[in-house]
Amino acid sequence: MQIPGFDKHIYKERHKIENLFQRLKRCRRISTRYEKTHLAFKAMVSLASIMLYIKG
């Protein structure tokens, strides 16, 4: 029996995104936001994302 309004595909994609944010928050530099400018913070998030991608 399926719950009304529950889309398994959407939930699966949402779970992936939530896991990505959790993995990014493990990076201390991002979670404490050492970078003061928006541009520097965005660059650090990009670098952390690349590092996570390379690690697998």
Secondary structure, DSSP 8 states (H G I E B T S, - for coil): ---TT--HHHHHHHHHHHHHHHHHHTSHHHHTT---SHHHHHHHHHHHHHHHHHH-
